Amino acid sequence: MPDIKAPLEPFRIKVVEPIPFTGRKEREALLRQSGFNVFKIPADKITIDLLTDSGTSAMSDNQWAGVMMGDESYAGSRNFFHLEAAVKDIFGFRNVVPTHQGRAAERLLFEGLVRPGDYVPNNIHFDTTRANIEVRGAHAVDLAGRWAFDPDAATPFKGDMDVERLTKFIDAKGTGRIPLVMMTVTNNSGGGQPVSMKNIKAVSQVCRRAGIPFFLDACRFSENAYFVKKREKGYAGKSVLEIAQEMFSYADGATMSAKKDALVNIGGFVTLDDDALAGKIKNSLIISEGFPTYGGLAGRDLEAIARGLREGLDEAYLEYRTEQVAYLGALLDAGRVPFFKPTGGHAVYILADRFLPHIPRHQYPGWALTVALYRDAGIRAVEIGGVMFAKKQKASGKEIYPELEMVRLAIPRRVYTASHLKYVADALIEILANREKVGGLRIVRESPFLRHFTAELEEI
Ligand SMILES: Cc1ncc(COP(=O)(O)O)c(C=O)c1O
């Protein structure tokens, strides 16, 4: 193994939380009890949990101090004004509406804009934006370029939307049927890959010419801005804050799950310039989330988000954050583990069909790898492949599998050290060396929607 430099964590640890260790026999029993579905394994039986980077961040001493400054007044809490100031400073839109998490922001925005039969383009919709559009009888359309599905090309901005496809799409459907265009930064469903400023600007120009509002799904905007600084010509000398401000200057608003780049465990918001639409959103907010100065959150949560948004733009932190993901990638590369390249902002995506070529797609190689990772090392990861995304043909029941069969190793922010990541890489390299021992699975019970959460499987 070559000597791979570990990133220096830009913090020291003041509070520790023990991680659980289990024996192989116990893990084997837990796998059987859970129907070989790692979603159903209690978290206190997981040694390293890479299921998601959402809501799993460690907060800083500064954020915890802010929690103690929570003002729990029903209306006009000072913490709302702190949040509003932070969002206006970074995002630059007139209205800031807090929500309990990202999908609530999406629901409120779409309720105000999207009618049955409409089309909403995006580079690639995240599941919750897709679901919130489809539930309104509209169509969520993915317009990422071919580069988004090529795991080997060294393209720096695989999250970019195909602008030509967008232009053609608008011409074909007409502006009357497209109430907004969205862009997900970074593109979670496409390997956590960043979007270039050039592409954001081009999409914005197309939207402005057509008179269509343009919104960013901004959960990971600071990771995206950092990639722009590092990879896009002309941005090396700008601060990440300035880059983020420029990104938002091309948009009409944004939805945000604060559970990612705002470094908190709960919260979100929608922010926009359109006062009439903001008024509508606030009216719905009162019905389902709460008064417009708290939107389903406690004052202390609002404060933690306000502080976390600014901390998430700290360049020493972002350097470590992106290097941490790249470090795991480099260790895996040295061990010949195949993954989607280059590494993105929040996760490494293993190419499970290349990792386990002896397991056919209908026996779910990605799922098999999540089972092996838990069985061998107590690590939890998530399959992003056939179990999660296969489409069933109505007549025959035959499954059509997504182009990529992957396992996502999402890295919670400021939670795991380099040695934890080394443990993960070692486990994968060991499984690869003995991969013929890993077998496929069949589904024995499943629900009609989002089956991966509850499905039960058995080994073949
Ligand atoms: C790109 C993207 N958009 C929206 C969401 C939804 O946010 P939340 O889980 O806070 O509802 C997520 C969550 O993972 C996401 O990754």
The ligand as an ORCA input file, in Angstrom:
! r2SCAN-3c Opt
* xyz 0 1
  C     -29.951     16.957     -2.714
  C     -30.946     16.821     -1.610
  N     -32.080     17.526     -1.647
  C     -32.996     17.444     -0.665
  C     -32.812     16.609      0.426
  C     -33.891     16.513      1.462
  O     -33.532     17.059      2.677
  P     -34.116     16.538      4.066
  O     -33.622     15.153      4.278
  O     -33.619     17.522      5.066
  O     -35.622     16.576      3.970
  C     -31.643     15.848      0.505
  C     -31.433     14.942      1.656
  O     -30.609     14.050      1.680
  C     -30.683     15.954     -0.540
  O     -29.526     15.255     -0.520
*
